[in-house]
Amino acid sequence: MTVEDHAKPWETTRRGLLLLVSSPAGAGKTSLSRRLVADYADMILSISATTRPPRPGEEEGREYFFKSRAAFEAMAAAGELLEWAEVNGNLYGTPRAPVVAAMEAGKDVLFDIDWQGAQQVAEKAPHDSVRVFVLPPSWPDLARRLHARAQDSTEIINQRLALGQREIAHWNEYDYVIVNKDFDRAYSDLIHIYRSERMKPGRNPWLPAFVAGLADED
């Protein structure tokens, strides 16, 4: 028996991972996440359900699944959400079915998620979860980014900044931390984390048979 008798690594199934990316609003997690999903065919973006109203330019099923509070609470009660939390008076949660289907197909799932949601997912799937926290280079820079987006009122921005302080307090619960001082450098760091985690033996169930084939060559 030779190595050629075994499937090549890129022809084998693999176990998908859950990449949980968190940051205070405005620190760059959404931009980083969407670029990674665009660049890697094996990764999909988890789309959350929320009770908050759509912002200008947002579309149903692209940024979020927009739900009434009653509909969201019904999903939670039925066990249809992998995680959920209330943030600034709005409910956010991850529909379970698409995540399970992606994992079973060997796809990776990226979560643009707050610390509460990341904690819940990691507790339910500790061996599949990889947590990354994105920090801003400074607090004034974060405030400037939120004001520059011109998507929210001053009151909402102040709420987001206050929430950001609470988010940052959980940075040391994560596996990796990226300081987003330069977007391209931060994105490069995120790629390295993702590719390294994909290569862990536990996420590549084809390895034992492949190694056995190598041994049989002797």
Backbone as a printed PyTorch tensor [residue, N CA C, xyz], in Angstrom:
tensor([[[  0.8560,  -1.2010,   0.0000],
         [  0.0000,   0.0000,   0.0000],
         [  0.8860,   1.2440,   0.0000]],

        [[  0.5480,   2.2110,  -0.8180],
         [  1.3280,   3.4470,  -0.9040],
         [  0.5020,   4.6170,  -0.4330]],

        [[  1.1880,   5.7650,  -0.2950],
         [  0.4890,   6.9820,   0.1040],
         [ -0.5930,   7.3300,  -0.9000]],

        [[ -0.3440,   7.0310,  -2.1910],
         [ -1.3160,   7.3840,  -3.2220],
         [ -2.6240,   6.6360,  -3.0570]],

        [[ -2.5920,   5.4820,  -2.3280],
         [ -3.8190,   4.7360,  -2.1220],
         [ -4.7650,   5.4280,  -1.1550]],

        [[ -4.2340,   6.3730,  -0.3990],
         [ -5.0620,   7.1190,   0.5490],
         [ -5.4690,   8.4530,  -0.0770]],

        [[ -6.6120,   8.9560,   0.3350],
         [ -7.0630,  10.2600,  -0.1620],
         [ -6.0840,  11.3280,   0.2520]],

        [[ -5.8520,  12.2500,  -0.6470],
         [ -4.9790,  13.3750,  -0.3280],
         [ -5.6810,  14.2760,   0.6790]],

        [[ -4.8960,  15.0190,   1.4980],
         [ -5.5160,  15.8740,   2.5250],
         [ -6.5890,  16.8010,   1.9800]],

        [[ -6.3450,  17.3700,   0.7950],
         [ -7.3150,  18.3400,   0.2920],
         [ -8.5440,  17.6570,  -0.3130]],

        [[ -8.5270,  16.3080,  -0.3760],
         [ -9.6860,  15.5840,  -0.8850],
         [-10.5020,  14.9500,   0.2480]],

        [[-10.1300,  15.2350,   1.4680],
         [-10.7760,  14.5910,   2.6020],
         [-11.7210,  15.5390,   3.3130]],

        [[-12.6070,  14.9400,   4.0870],
         [-13.4840,  15.7570,   4.9040],
         [-12.7330,  16.2240,   6.1390]],

        [[-13.1370,  17.3370,   6.6800],
         [-12.5160,  17.8680,   7.8820],
         [-13.6200,  18.3750,   8.7920]],

        [[-13.2720,  18.5540,  10.0500],
         [-14.2420,  19.0630,  11.0060],
         [-14.1640,  20.5820,  11.0090]],

        [[-15.3030,  21.2380,  10.8030],
         [-15.3180,  22.6850,  10.7900],
         [-15.0670,  23.2630,  12.1700]],

        [[-14.6540,  24.5110,  12.2090],
         [-14.4530,  25.2080,  13.4790],
         [-15.3890,  26.4060,  13.5710]],

        [[-15.5520,  26.8910,  14.7940],
         [-16.3650,  28.0730,  15.0600],
         [-15.4230,  29.1950,  15.4590]],

        [[-15.2870,  30.2080,  14.6060],
         [-14.4010,  31.3410,  14.8770],
         [-15.2410,  32.4800,  15.4370]],

        [[-15.0620,  32.7580,  16.7170],
         [-15.8710,  33.7530,  17.4190],
         [-15.0780,  35.0450,  17.5490]],

        [[-15.4830,  36.0850,  16.8320],
         [-14.7600,  37.3530,  16.8110],
         [-15.5840,  38.4140,  17.5320]],

        [[-14.9990,  39.0110,  18.5620],
         [-15.6870,  40.0230,  19.3690],
         [-14.8530,  41.2880,  19.4450]],

        [[-15.5240,  42.3950,  19.7110],
         [-14.8410,  43.6730,  19.9390],
         [-15.8850,  44.6800,  20.3820]],

        [[-15.4700,  45.7930,  20.9760],
         [-16.4300,  46.8840,  21.1620],
         [-16.8400,  47.4290,  19.8020]],

        [[-18.0340,  47.9900,  19.7080],
         [-18.5110,  48.5500,  18.4460],
         [-17.5190,  49.5820,  17.9210]],

        [[-17.1900,  49.4640,  16.6410],
         [-16.2860,  50.4100,  16.0170],
         [-14.8390,  49.9810,  15.9780]],

        [[-14.4980,  48.8520,  16.6180],
         [-13.0970,  48.4150,  16.6550],
         [-12.6870,  47.6370,  15.4120]],

        [[-13.6590,  47.2450,  14.5820],
         [-13.3050,  46.6440,  13.2990],
         [-13.6430,  45.1820,  13.1130]],

        [[-14.3350,  44.5590,  14.0460],
         [-14.5800,  43.1230,  13.9130],
         [-15.4460,  42.7910,  12.6980]],

        [[-16.4170,  43.6440,  12.3840],
         [-17.2920,  43.3450,  11.2560],
         [-16.5460,  43.4270,   9.9340]],

        [[-15.7250,  44.4510,   9.7540],
         [-14.9440,  44.5760,   8.5190],
         [-13.9610,  43.4270,   8.3710]],

        [[-13.2910,  43.0640,   9.4570],
         [-12.3420,  41.9520,   9.4270],
         [-13.0620,  40.6430,   9.1200]],

        [[-14.2030,  40.4400,   9.7570],
         [-14.9430,  39.1920,   9.5810],
         [-15.4290,  39.0270,   8.1550]],

        [[-16.0040,  40.0680,   7.6070],
         [-16.5720,  39.9560,   6.2610],
         [-15.4860,  39.7810,   5.2030]],

        [[-14.3170,  40.3590,   5.4230],
         [-13.2360,  40.1400,   4.4590],
         [-12.7440,  38.6970,   4.5320]],

        [[-12.6380,  38.1370,   5.7260],
         [-12.1850,  36.7540,   5.8550],
         [-13.1610,  35.8030,   5.1730]],

        [[-14.4490,  36.0230,   5.3720],
         [-15.4570,  35.1810,   4.7330],
         [-15.3790,  35.3050,   3.2120]],

        [[-15.1310,  36.5070,   2.7280],
         [-15.0370,  36.7200,   1.2800],
         [-13.8180,  36.0320,   0.6850]],

        [[-12.7510,  35.9160,   1.4600],
         [-11.4920,  35.3730,   0.9470],
         [-11.3610,  33.8570,   1.0910]],

        [[-12.1820,  33.2250,   1.9070],
         [-12.0480,  31.7880,   2.1640],
         [-13.3710,  31.0780,   1.8930]],

        [[-13.3540,  30.2190,   0.8860],
         [-14.5700,  29.5480,   0.4440],
         [-15.1080,  28.5690,   1.4790]],

        [[-14.2460,  28.0560,   2.3590],
         [-14.6900,  27.0830,   3.3570],
         [-15.3090,  27.7330,   4.5860]],

        [[-15.4360,  29.0310,   4.5830],
         [-15.9850,  29.7300,   5.7450],
         [-17.2840,  30.4470,   5.3730]],

        [[-18.2530,  30.3500,   6.2820],
         [-19.4900,  31.0990,   6.1050],
         [-19.6800,  32.0080,   7.3180]],

        [[-20.4230,  33.0610,   7.1200],
         [-20.7070,  33.9970,   8.2020],
         [-22.0270,  33.6310,   8.8520]],

        [[-22.0050,  33.4610,  10.1550],
         [-23.2440,  33.2130,  10.8900],
         [-24.0720,  34.4950,  10.9090]],

        [[-25.3150,  34.3930,  10.4670],
         [-26.2080,  35.5420,  10.4470],
         [-27.0970,  35.4840,  11.6850]],

        [[-27.0470,  36.5240,  12.4940],
         [-27.8110,  36.5480,  13.7410],
         [-29.2370,  37.0420,  13.5070]],

        [[-30.0880,  36.6810,  14.4270],
         [-31.4300,  37.2630,  14.5040],
         [-31.3900,  38.4070,  15.5180]],

        [[-32.1620,  39.4450,  15.2900],
         [-32.1850,  40.5790,  16.2100],
         [-33.5480,  41.2500,  16.2100]],

        [[-33.8260,  41.9060,  17.3180],
         [-35.0730,  42.6730,  17.4070],
         [-34.8450,  44.1480,  17.1020]],

        [[-33.5950,  44.5570,  16.8750],
         [-33.3780,  45.9760,  16.5730],
         [-33.7990,  46.2670,  15.1400]],

        [[-34.2110,  47.4980,  14.8550],
         [-34.6250,  47.8350,  13.4890],
         [-33.4230,  47.8900,  12.5500]],

        [[-33.6470,  47.6570,  11.2650],
         [-32.5450,  47.7260,  10.2940],
         [-31.9790,  49.1420,  10.2070]],

        [[-30.6540,  49.2290,   9.9990],
         [-30.0250,  50.5100,   9.7120],
         [-30.0670,  50.7540,   8.2130]],

        [[-29.8290,  51.9810,   7.7820],
         [-29.8240,  52.2560,   6.3330],
         [-28.8600,  51.3370,   5.5900]],

        [[-29.3440,  50.7030,   4.5440],
         [-28.5070,  49.8300,   3.7270],
         [-28.5010,  48.3710,   4.1500]],

        [[-29.0320,  48.0620,   5.3250],
         [-29.0510,  46.6720,   5.7820],
         [-30.2110,  45.9260,   5.1330]],

        [[-29.9830,  44.6220,   4.8800],
         [-30.9970,  43.8080,   4.2320],
         [-31.3000,  42.5690,   5.0660]],

        [[-32.5430,  42.1440,   5.0290],
         [-32.9720,  40.9330,   5.7150],
         [-32.1800,  39.7290,   5.1990]],

        [[-31.5870,  38.9660,   6.1180],
         [-30.8430,  37.7700,   5.7530],
         [-29.4150,  38.0260,   5.3370]],

        [[-29.0150,  39.2770,   5.1990],
         [-27.6200,  39.5830,   4.8620],
         [-26.8680,  40.0380,   6.1070]],

        [[-27.3100,  41.1420,   6.7120],
         [-26.7060,  41.5670,   7.9710],
         [-27.3180,  40.8190,   9.1540]],

        [[-28.6600,  40.7430,   9.1650],
         [-29.3920,  40.1040,  10.2580],
         [-30.6940,  39.5260,   9.7340]],

        [[-31.2890,  38.6510,  10.5510],
         [-32.6930,  38.3010,  10.3900],
         [-33.4520,  39.1730,  11.3830]],

        [[-34.2340,  40.1010,  10.8940],
         [-34.9150,  41.0690,  11.7510],
         [-36.2450,  40.4890,  12.2300]],

        [[-36.3860,  40.3940,  13.5660],
         [-37.5350,  39.7450,  14.1700],
         [-38.2430,  40.6950,  15.1330]],

        [[-39.5220,  40.4500,  15.3160],
         [-40.2170,  41.1190,  16.4060],
         [-39.7620,  40.4810,  17.7130]],

        [[-39.9770,  41.1800,  18.8240],
         [-39.5780,  40.6030,  20.1120],
         [-40.3380,  39.2950,  20.3780]],

        [[-41.6080,  39.2570,  20.0300],
         [-42.3950,  38.0450,  20.2580],
         [-41.8530,  36.8640,  19.4520]],

        [[-41.5140,  37.1190,  18.1810],
         [-40.9830,  36.0510,  17.3270],
         [-39.6290,  35.5700,  17.8360]],

        [[-38.7900,  36.5120,  18.2700],
         [-37.4690,  36.1480,  18.7930],
         [-37.6220,  35.2970,  20.0530]],

        [[-38.4710,  35.7180,  20.9560],
         [-38.6610,  34.9800,  22.2100],
         [-39.2300,  33.5900,  21.9490]],

        [[-40.0410,  33.4550,  20.9140],
         [-40.5700,  32.1390,  20.5550],
         [-39.4470,  31.2260,  20.0660]],

        [[-38.5130,  31.7790,  19.2750],
         [-37.3610,  30.9990,  18.8140],
         [-36.5160,  30.5340,  19.9980]],

        [[-36.2890,  31.4290,  20.9450],
         [-35.4900,  31.0780,  22.1260],
         [-36.1790,  29.9870,  22.9360]],

        [[-37.4810,  30.1090,  23.1230],
         [-38.2310,  29.1360,  23.9100],
         [-38.2410,  27.7660,  23.2490]],

        [[-38.1840,  27.7340,  21.9240],
         [-38.2160,  26.4730,  21.1810],
         [-36.8340,  25.8390,  21.0470]],

        [[-35.8040,  26.4770,  21.6030],
         [-34.4560,  25.9430,  21.5020],
         [-33.8310,  26.1080,  20.1310]],

        [[-34.3250,  27.0790,  19.3670],
         [-33.8350,  27.2760,  18.0040],
         [-32.6280,  28.2020,  17.9340]],

        [[-32.1750,  28.7200,  19.0740],
         [-31.0330,  29.6280,  19.1020],
         [-29.8550,  28.9750,  19.8240]],

        [[-28.6880,  29.0670,  19.2140],
         [-27.4750,  28.5320,  19.8350],
         [-27.0550,  29.3830,  21.0190]],

        [[-27.2850,  30.6800,  20.9180],
         [-27.0090,  31.6380,  22.0000],
         [-27.8850,  32.8490,  21.7710]],

        [[-28.1090,  33.5980,  22.8490],
         [-28.7970,  34.8790,  22.7000],
         [-28.5470,  35.7440,  23.9220]],

        [[-28.7060,  37.0540,  23.7240],
         [-28.4890,  38.0070,  24.8140],
         [-29.2280,  39.2920,  24.4860]],

        [[-29.4520,  40.1040,  25.5080],
         [-30.0510,  41.4260,  25.3210],
         [-28.9530,  42.4720,  25.4400]],

        [[-28.8340,  43.3280,  24.4330],
         [-27.8060,  44.3580,  24.3850],
         [-28.4570,  45.6900,  24.0400]],

        [[-28.2890,  46.6800,  24.9070],
         [-28.8680,  48.0070,  24.6770],
         [-30.3690,  47.9360,  24.3740]],

        [[-31.0620,  47.0350,  25.0600],
         [-32.5030,  46.9460,  24.9030],
         [-32.9830,  46.1080,  23.7380]],

        [[-32.0600,  45.5740,  22.9400],
         [-32.4210,  44.7310,  21.8100],
         [-31.9090,  43.3100,  22.0180]],

        [[-32.6320,  42.3390,  21.4740],
         [-32.2420,  40.9400,  21.5800],
         [-31.4410,  40.5220,  20.3450]],

        [[-30.3830,  39.7630,  20.5690],
         [-29.5400,  39.2280,  19.4950],
         [-29.3280,  37.7440,  19.7580]],

        [[-29.3410,  36.9270,  18.7120],
         [-29.1190,  35.5030,  18.9070],
         [-28.7350,  34.8100,  17.6140]],

        [[-28.1640,  33.6100,  17.7450],
         [-27.6920,  32.8340,  16.5990],
         [-28.6160,  31.6610,  16.3210]],

        [[-29.2870,  31.6150,  15.1600],
         [-30.0820,  30.4400,  14.8090],
         [-29.2080,  29.1890,  14.7780]],

        [[-29.6720,  28.1230,  15.4100],
         [-28.8730,  26.9060,  15.5720],
         [-28.7230,  26.1000,  14.2710]],

        [[-29.7940,  25.9430,  13.5230],
         [-29.8120,  25.0140,  12.3930],
         [-28.7320,  25.2970,  11.3410]],

        [[-28.5450,  26.5480,  10.8810],
         [-27.5110,  26.7860,   9.8700],
         [-26.1050,  26.4650,  10.3570]],

        [[-25.8330,  26.6860,  11.6410],
         [-24.5020,  26.4050,  12.1910],
         [-24.2450,  24.9070,  12.2170]],

        [[-25.2300,  24.1380,  12.6620],
         [-25.0890,  22.6850,  12.7120],
         [-24.8890,  22.1210,  11.3120]],

        [[-25.6650,  22.6040,  10.3450],
         [-25.5480,  22.1190,   8.9680],
         [-24.1750,  22.4130,   8.3940]],

        [[-23.6450,  23.6010,   8.6670],
         [-22.3250,  23.9700,   8.1560],
         [-21.2360,  23.0940,   8.7610]],

        [[-21.2910,  22.8850,  10.0750],
         [-20.2930,  22.0460,  10.7380],
         [-20.3130,  20.6260,  10.1840]],

        [[-21.4910,  20.0830,   9.9860],
         [-21.5990,  18.7230,   9.4670],
         [-21.0600,  18.6090,   8.0450]],

        [[-21.0780,  19.7220,   7.3090],
         [-20.5470,  19.7340,   5.9480],
         [-19.0580,  20.0600,   5.9070]],

        [[-18.4330,  20.1990,   7.0750],
         [-17.0060,  20.5080,   7.1210],
         [-16.6870,  21.9630,   6.8880]],

        [[-17.6900,  22.8320,   6.9800],
         [-17.4770,  24.2600,   6.8020],
         [-17.1150,  24.9190,   8.1310]],

        [[-16.3790,  26.0060,   8.0520],
         [-16.0850,  26.8220,   9.2230],
         [-17.1320,  27.9230,   9.3170]],

        [[-17.4720,  28.3090,  10.5410],
         [-18.4930,  29.3350,  10.7500],
         [-17.8780,  30.4710,  11.5440]],

        [[-17.9670,  31.6720,  11.0020],
         [-17.4400,  32.8570,  11.6690],
         [-18.5900,  33.6040,  12.3350]],

        [[-18.3890,  33.9500,  13.6000],
         [-19.3870,  34.6890,  14.3600],
         [-18.8780,  36.1020,  14.6430]],

        [[-19.6040,  37.1040,  14.1820],
         [-19.3760,  38.5040,  14.5760],
         [-20.2760,  38.6900,  15.7940]],

        [[-19.6930,  38.5870,  16.9940],
         [-20.5180,  38.3170,  18.1710],
         [-19.9990,  39.0530,  19.3980]],

        [[-20.8970,  39.3780,  20.3360],
         [-20.4740,  40.0410,  21.5610],
         [-19.9420,  39.0100,  22.5570]],

        [[-19.3640,  39.4810,  23.6560],
         [-18.6940,  38.5710,  24.5910],
         [-19.6660,  37.5920,  25.2330]],

        [[-20.9190,  38.0390,  25.4740],
         [-21.8890,  37.1330,  26.0880],
         [-22.2090,  35.9580,  25.1660]],

        [[-22.4310,  36.2680,  23.8990],
         [-22.7120,  35.2130,  22.9330],
         [-21.5220,  34.2930,  22.7430]],

        [[-20.3180,  34.8820,  22.6640],
         [-19.1100,  34.0650,  22.5010],
         [-18.9460,  33.1120,  23.6710]],

        [[-19.2380,  33.5880,  24.8600],
         [-19.1280,  32.7530,  26.0560],
         [-20.1060,  31.5860,  25.9900]],

        [[-21.3390,  31.8520,  25.5690],
         [-22.3430,  30.7920,  25.4830],
         [-21.9610,  29.7390,  24.4480]],

        [[-21.5100,  30.1810,  23.2720],
         [-21.1380,  29.2350,  22.2240],
         [-19.9450,  28.3910,  22.6660]],

        [[-18.9410,  29.0420,  23.2550],
         [-17.7500,  28.3200,  23.6870],
         [-18.0660,  27.3060,  24.7740]],

        [[-19.0150,  27.6100,  25.6290],
         [-19.4140,  26.6600,  26.6710],
         [-20.1150,  25.4470,  26.0730]],

        [[-20.8840,  25.6550,  25.0080],
         [-21.6150,  24.5520,  24.3810],
         [-20.7390,  23.7510,  23.4260]],

        [[-19.7280,  24.3880,  22.8380],
         [-18.8580,  23.7030,  21.8640],
         [-17.3990,  24.0620,  22.1520]],

        [[-16.8700,  23.6390,  23.3020],
         [-15.5100,  24.0700,  23.6910],
         [-14.4090,  23.5860,  22.7570]],

        [[-14.5740,  22.4060,  22.1540],
         [-13.5200,  21.8680,  21.2960],
         [-13.5700,  22.4240,  19.8740]],

        [[-14.6830,  23.0320,  19.5190],
         [-14.8450,  23.5720,  18.1690],
         [-14.6360,  25.0810,  18.1100]],

        [[-14.6230,  25.7390,  19.2620],
         [-14.6180,  27.2010,  19.3020],
         [-13.2130,  27.7850,  19.3950]],

        [[-12.9930,  28.8580,  18.6430],
         [-11.7630,  29.6510,  18.7130],
         [-12.2020,  31.1010,  18.9030]],

        [[-11.7770,  31.7250,  20.0090],
         [-12.2440,  33.0740,  20.3300],
         [-11.1500,  34.1090,  20.0770]],

        [[-11.5210,  35.1590,  19.3450],
         [-10.5910,  36.2490,  19.0070],
         [-11.2130,  37.5690,  19.4400]],

        [[-10.4690,  38.3630,  20.1990],
         [-10.9620,  39.6790,  20.6130],
         [-10.1670,  40.7580,  19.8880]],

        [[-10.8830,  41.7260,  19.3160],
         [-10.2590,  42.8320,  18.5730],
         [-10.3430,  44.1030,  19.4140]],

        [[ -9.1860,  44.6970,  19.6820],
         [ -9.1030,  45.9320,  20.4620],
         [ -8.8270,  47.1210,  19.5600]],

        [[ -9.3500,  48.3090,  19.9080],
         [ -8.9700,  49.5330,  19.1750],
         [ -7.5960,  49.9890,  19.6510]],

        [[ -6.8930,  50.8040,  18.8590],
         [ -5.5770,  51.2900,  19.2970],
         [ -5.6630,  52.2690,  20.4550]],

        [[ -6.8190,  52.9620,  20.5890],
         [ -7.0220,  53.8900,  21.7040],
         [ -8.5150,  54.1430,  21.8540]],

        [[ -8.9130,  54.6480,  23.0160],
         [-10.3300,  54.9400,  23.2310],
         [-10.8020,  56.1280,  22.3860]],

        [[-10.0380,  57.2240,  22.2850],
         [-10.4600,  58.3190,  21.4000],
         [-10.6270,  57.8710,  19.9510]],

        [[ -9.7740,  56.9450,  19.5000],
         [ -9.9020,  56.4500,  18.1310],
         [-11.2200,  55.6980,  17.9500]],

        [[-11.6040,  54.9210,  18.9510],
         [-12.8650,  54.1970,  18.8800],
         [-14.0460,  55.1650,  18.8070]],

        [[-14.0280,  56.1990,  19.6470],
         [-15.1070,  57.1910,  19.6310],
         [-15.1640,  57.8960,  18.2770]],

        [[-14.0000,  58.2080,  17.7290],
         [-13.9560,  58.8780,  16.4250],
         [-14.5790,  58.0050,  15.3420]],

        [[-14.2720,  56.6920,  15.3610],
         [-14.8210,  55.7890,  14.3560],
         [-16.3440,  55.7240,  14.4410]],

        [[-16.8730,  55.6790,  15.6500],
         [-18.3250,  55.6000,  15.8060],
         [-19.0020,  56.8650,  15.3000]],

        [[-18.4180,  58.0110,  15.5870],
         [-18.9940,  59.2650,  15.0950],
         [-18.8630,  59.3650,  13.5780]],

        [[-17.7570,  58.8630,  13.0250],
         [-17.5220,  58.9580,  11.5840],
         [-18.4950,  58.0930,  10.7910]],

        [[-18.9970,  57.0280,  11.3970],
         [-19.9480,  56.1660,  10.6810],
         [-21.2710,  56.8690,  10.4130]],

        [[-21.6300,  57.8400,  11.2670],
         [-22.8480,  58.6380,  11.1120],
         [-24.0950,  57.7680,  10.9510]],

        [[-24.1210,  56.6300,  11.6630],
         [-25.2740,  55.7340,  11.5890],
         [-26.1890,  55.8570,  12.8020]],

        [[-25.6730,  56.4280,  13.8900],
         [-26.4200,  56.4610,  15.1400],
         [-26.4440,  57.8650,  15.7240]],

        [[-27.4150,  58.1040,  16.5910],
         [-27.4900,  59.3750,  17.2950],
         [-26.3820,  59.4500,  18.3430]],

        [[-26.1430,  60.6540,  18.8570],
         [-25.1370,  60.8260,  19.9020],
         [-25.4750,  59.9880,  21.1240]],

        [[-26.7530,  59.8870,  21.4390],
         [-27.1680,  59.0810,  22.5860],
         [-26.8050,  57.6150,  22.3850]],

        [[-27.0720,  57.0940,  21.1990],
         [-26.7550,  55.6910,  20.9120],
         [-25.2460,  55.4800,  20.9190]],

        [[-24.5050,  56.4270,  20.3650],
         [-23.0360,  56.3040,  20.3540],
         [-22.5040,  56.2530,  21.7780]],

        [[-23.0300,  57.0850,  22.6320],
         [-22.5880,  57.0770,  24.0330],
         [-22.9270,  55.7440,  24.7080]],

        [[-24.0800,  55.1720,  24.3560],
         [-24.4390,  53.8610,  24.8800],
         [-23.4560,  52.7990,  24.3890]],

        [[-23.0880,  52.9010,  23.1240],
         [-22.1440,  51.9310,  22.5620],
         [-20.7640,  52.0580,  23.2060]],

        [[-20.3540,  53.2640,  23.4990],
         [-19.0680,  53.4650,  24.1600],
         [-19.0930,  52.9060,  25.5800]],

        [[-20.1910,  53.1150,  26.2730],
         [-20.3170,  52.5620,  27.6260],
         [-20.3070,  51.0360,  27.5840]],

        [[-21.0240,  50.4750,  26.6020],
         [-21.0350,  49.0290,  26.4400],
         [-19.6390,  48.5240,  26.0780]],

        [[-18.9280,  49.3000,  25.2570],
         [-17.5700,  48.9190,  24.8640],
         [-16.6420,  48.7610,  26.0480]],

        [[-16.7940,  49.6260,  27.0470],
         [-15.9730,  49.4990,  28.2530],
         [-16.2310,  48.1610,  28.9300]],

        [[-17.4940,  47.7360,  28.9570],
         [-17.8180,  46.4450,  29.5790],
         [-17.3180,  45.2830,  28.7230]],

        [[-17.3930,  45.4500,  27.3970],
         [-16.8950,  44.4060,  26.4980],
         [-15.3940,  44.1890,  26.7020]],

        [[-14.6380,  45.2840,  26.7420],
         [-13.1860,  45.1840,  26.8410],
         [-12.7490,  44.4900,  28.1270]],

        [[-13.5530,  44.5800,  29.1640],
         [-13.2030,  43.9340,  30.4350],
         [-13.0820,  42.4180,  30.2950]],

        [[-13.5950,  41.8580,  29.1960],
         [-13.5720,  40.4020,  29.0110],
         [-12.4910,  39.9430,  28.0330]],

        [[-11.5650,  40.8160,  27.6760],
         [-10.5610,  40.4710,  26.6680],
         [ -9.7460,  39.2360,  27.0310]],

        [[ -9.4660,  39.0520,  28.3330],
         [ -8.5780,  37.9520,  28.7200],
         [ -9.2820,  36.5990,  28.7830]],

        [[-10.5600,  36.5390,  28.3980],
         [-11.2690,  35.2660,  28.2980],
         [-11.1000,  34.6430,  26.9100]],

        [[-10.4110,  35.3410,  26.0210],
         [-10.2970,  34.9160,  24.6270],
         [ -8.9770,  34.1920,  24.3700]],

        [[ -8.9550,  33.3910,  23.2970],
         [ -7.7490,  32.6530,  22.9290],
         [ -6.6970,  33.5490,  22.2910]],

        [[ -7.1550,  34.5680,  21.5670],
         [ -6.2570,  35.4720,  20.8550],
         [ -6.7780,  36.9010,  20.9810]],

        [[ -5.8470,  37.8670,  20.9520],
         [ -6.2100,  39.2820,  20.9840],
         [ -5.4640,  40.0010,  19.8640]],

        [[ -6.2030,  40.7890,  19.0800],
         [ -5.6260,  41.5830,  17.9900],
         [ -5.8930,  43.0550,  18.2710]],

        [[ -4.8580,  43.8890,  18.1890],
         [ -5.0290,  45.3350,  18.2910],
         [ -5.1270,  45.8850,  16.8700]],

        [[ -6.2800,  46.4320,  16.5290],
         [ -6.5360,  46.8920,  15.1610],
         [ -6.0570,  48.3330,  14.9640]],

        [[ -4.7530,  48.4880,  14.9740],
         [ -4.1650,  49.7970,  14.7040],
         [ -4.0720,  50.0330,  13.2050]],

        [[ -3.7620,  48.9810,  12.4830],
         [ -3.6850,  49.0180,  11.0200],
         [ -4.5140,  47.8580,  10.4880]],

        [[ -5.4910,  48.1410,   9.6330],
         [ -6.4330,  47.1080,   9.2090],
         [ -5.7330,  45.9470,   8.5150]],

        [[ -4.8240,  46.2300,   7.5880],
         [ -4.1700,  45.1560,   6.8470],
         [ -3.3530,  44.2550,   7.7680]],

        [[ -2.6760,  44.8490,   8.7470],
         [ -1.9120,  44.0470,   9.6980],
         [ -2.8500,  43.2140,  10.5810]],

        [[ -3.9350,  43.8280,  11.0210],
         [ -4.8970,  43.1000,  11.8460],
         [ -5.5120,  41.9470,  11.0560]],

        [[ -5.7910,  42.1840,   9.7870],
         [ -6.3660,  41.1240,   8.9560],
         [ -5.3670,  39.9910,   8.7530]],

        [[ -4.1050,  40.3470,   8.5450],
         [ -3.0620,  39.3270,   8.4160],
         [ -2.9750,  38.4750,   9.6810]],

        [[ -3.0650,  39.1120,  10.8350],
         [ -3.0400,  38.3750,  12.1070],
         [ -4.2300,  37.4190,  12.1990]],

        [[ -5.4050,  37.8770,  11.7690],
         [ -6.6010,  37.0370,  11.8250],
         [ -6.4620,  35.8270,  10.8920]],

        [[ -5.8910,  36.0430,   9.7190],
         [ -5.6560,  34.9350,   8.7890],
         [ -4.7380,  33.8930,   9.4210]],

        [[ -3.6510,  34.3420,  10.0490],
         [ -2.7030,  33.4080,  10.6640],
         [ -3.3850,  32.5810,  11.7500]],

        [[ -4.2210,  33.2320,  12.5430],
         [ -4.9450,  32.5080,  13.5950],
         [ -5.8460,  31.4490,  12.9650]],

        [[ -6.6080,  31.8510,  11.9750],
         [ -7.5600,  30.9450,  11.3310],
         [ -6.8560,  29.7490,  10.6940]],

        [[ -5.8110,  30.0010,   9.9150],
         [ -5.1200,  28.9190,   9.2180],
         [ -4.4310,  27.9780,  10.2010]],

        [[ -3.8660,  28.5250,  11.2710],
         [ -3.2130,  27.6800,  12.2740],
         [ -4.2230,  26.7680,  12.9630]],

        [[ -5.3850,  27.3240,  13.3110],
         [ -6.4000,  26.5250,  13.9830],
         [ -6.9550,  25.4320,  13.0710]],

        [[ -7.0240,  25.6960,  11.7810],
         [ -7.5030,  24.6920,  10.8370],
         [ -6.5690,  23.4870,  10.7600]],

        [[ -5.3040,  23.6840,  11.0670],
         [ -4.3210,  22.6170,  10.9230],
         [ -4.1770,  21.7540,  12.1740]],

        [[ -4.9220,  22.0320,  13.2340],
         [ -4.8320,  21.2150,  14.4350],
         [ -5.3340,  19.7930,  14.1400]],

        [[ -4.6470,  18.7720,  14.6830],
         [ -5.0040,  17.3820,  14.3810],
         [ -6.4680,  17.0460,  14.6400]],

        [[ -7.0360,  17.5650,  15.7260],
         [ -8.4110,  17.2230,  16.0530],
         [ -9.4220,  17.6930,  15.0290]],

        [[ -9.0540,  18.6550,  14.1930],
         [ -9.9660,  19.1710,  13.1760],
         [ -9.7320,  18.5220,  11.8180]],

        [[ -8.8620,  17.5420,  11.7770],
         [ -8.5330,  16.8680,  10.5260],
         [ -8.5960,  15.3540,  10.7250]],

        [[ -9.8100,  14.8040,  10.7380],
         [ -9.9790,  13.3820,  11.0470],
         [ -9.3840,  12.4390,  10.0080]],

        [[ -8.9460,  12.9510,   8.8620],
         [ -8.3100,  12.1170,   7.8570],
         [ -6.8680,  11.7610,   8.2290]],

        [[ -6.2840,  12.4630,   9.2100],
         [ -4.8620,  12.2760,   9.5060],
         [ -4.4830,  10.8660,   9.9640]],

        [[ -5.2360,  10.2140,  10.8870],
         [ -4.8110,   8.8780,  11.3090],
         [ -4.6450,   7.8910,  10.1550]],

        [[ -5.6100,   7.8820,   9.2200],
         [ -5.5120,   6.9710,   8.0790],
         [ -4.3500,   7.3560,   7.1690]],

        [[ -4.1440,   8.6550,   7.0190],
         [ -3.0470,   9.1180,   6.1720],
         [ -1.7050,   8.7080,   6.7520]],

        [[ -1.5460,   8.8790,   8.0720],
         [ -0.2940,   8.5000,   8.7350],
         [ -0.1000,   6.9860,   8.6780]],

        [[ -1.1870,   6.2400,   8.8410],
         [ -1.0810,   4.7840,   8.7320],
         [ -0.6010,   4.3690,   7.3570]],

        [[ -1.0550,   5.0940,   6.3340],
         [ -0.5840,   4.8030,   4.9800],
         [  0.8890,   5.0730,   4.8100]],

        [[  1.3680,   6.1190,   5.4470],
         [  2.8010,   6.4040,   5.3980],
         [  3.6010,   5.2700,   6.0400]],

        [[  3.0800,   4.7770,   7.1840],
         [  3.7740,   3.7050,   7.8900],
         [  3.7820,   2.4250,   7.0670]],

        [[  2.7240,   2.1540,   6.3040],
         [  2.6320,   0.9400,   5.5120],
         [  3.5970,   0.9170,   4.3500]],

        [[  4.1980,   2.0590,   4.0200],
         [  5.1380,   2.1160,   2.9180],
         [  6.4460,   1.4160,   3.2350]],

        [[  6.7370,   1.2820,   4.5410],
         [  8.0230,   0.6870,   4.9470],
         [  8.0980,  -0.7750,   4.4960]]])
